[in-house]
C-alpha cells in the first residue's frame, strides 16, 4: 500500500481535524499517510516551508500563510493563481494549488444554498476570503468584500474583480472568513449581532466550535446558518486527489463525507 508523507502548516494547527480527515479519505483510496501538524510563528515560517518541501510528498497551508508560501514555489496552478491564495502544495513539483473554492461551493451545494444572482458579503480578504470571493464570483454571485484595511481591500478587489463594501451592508449571504471566533478568540464575533440583521443566511468557515459566536448571533435572529466542517472535508478530498494524481469526483466526495459523518458522530 502506498504511503504518503503529508503535513499541515499554519500559525496554530494543534486542534485541527485535518489529520483525521486525510487518514479517512486516503484509507478509502487505498493509501496510508504519515501526517505532521506544524504550528509556527511568522519568524519560523521560512525554515518550516523549506523543510516540508524537502521532507513531504505534499502539505496543506492555512491561516495566515496562504500567500506567504508563494515565494517558495516554482509554479502556481489553476485556482491558486486566480485566487492569489495557495492551500495545497505538491512538494516534488514545488507547485501550489487551491482547493478551498471547490470545497466551499460543494459545501454550499450540500446545504441547499444557491449563490447565482445573490448578493454575498465576504468578511476578510486573507487567503480564505480571497478564494471564497473568487469562487462565489465564478459561480454567478454579486460579491462584496470587506476588510478594515482599506488599502489591502482595494488591492484584493482589483485583483479579484469584486466590489469593495464600505462596511456591513444588506446581503443575501454573509460569510465570515476572518478566523475570529476560533482558538484564542473563541466566543468572539467579528461583527455585532445587530449587523447580522441585514442578511438572510450566515456562513462561517470556522468549524470548531461547531457553532461560532458569529453563527450563534445569527441563529438567534432567525437566520439560516452553516459552519465550515464540510468545506474542511471537501478541500482535503480535492487535495488528496492532487497528491495521488487521481481524478476528482464531487459525487465521490459527497459519499465519503456522508460516511465520515456516520463514523464520527
C-alpha angles and dihedrals in degrees: 000000000000115000123204128203106221138167145181118227123197145117094272118003097149094114098039120131091209097105093053091047096048092047090052095047095043091047088057088051092052095255136115128206144199106221131198128190109211117193113182139162117236091264090064098039096096094055092044094050093049092048094050092048088056100038107038140059088225145329143203123237124212142170121011103358106064090109098028090068094064099090091055095057132082095210140017111211137202117321092007091068092047093045098041087228135102124201100159129052126190100204102203090056095035083225126152125213136173122224096164095092094052091045092049095050092046089052091053091048091052090051093050094247115144121197106182108117092003127122111240126189113205115198112206131029102213122111095296094044093049095050091045093049093047093048091049092050091050089051092056103261127138100242125204116186125200136186130149096240100081096194093053090043091055091048092050094047093049091048095048099035095235133127125267114232120215090217138311104341133178111282144156094238128024117196127193110211097158103095090233106140099044135088110351091002095054109142093030128107125208089224137033119259093249090062090061090063087079097066137064098209130028123202126185121192087208112101099180116089091035088225113035122203087254090058094041091056090048093048091051087057093053097257125146108250136199131182126207103252095108092047091055090053096045096047088050090052092052090046091052090052088055093049091051098038086238127154110252125227127191090207091054090048092053093047091050092048092052090052092046091054091050090053097045104038 
